Amino acid sequence: MTQELRAEFAALANRSSDVLIIGGGINGISIMRDLSLQGVTVTLIDRGDVMSGASAASSHMIHGGIRYLE
């Protein structure tokens, strides 16, 4: 584990959240957004950059049907 990663984990240990989301793909970010809009304190962690895994390999278009979910 690198020194930078240790520092990031230490910062998370002192942070208070209602919900911890593991994974910054389209689902993790969508859940984070929805909960945040409801006033829930959320922490999102991912092993890499947000949207860098499977979500980055998509066509970069969110299905038009998502508007019906809001």
C-alpha angles and dihedrals in degrees: 000000000000125000090245092054091049090053091050092050091048090053090051091051090062095046122098118215137164092216134024115204118197112203129041099214125117093287095047093048092046092052091046091052094048094048093044091053087055091054096256116145107236134187118195122195130183133176091237139007116325111270092012100118128057092333090062090056094059126097087265091242124116112217112261090234091075090085088070090060094061 
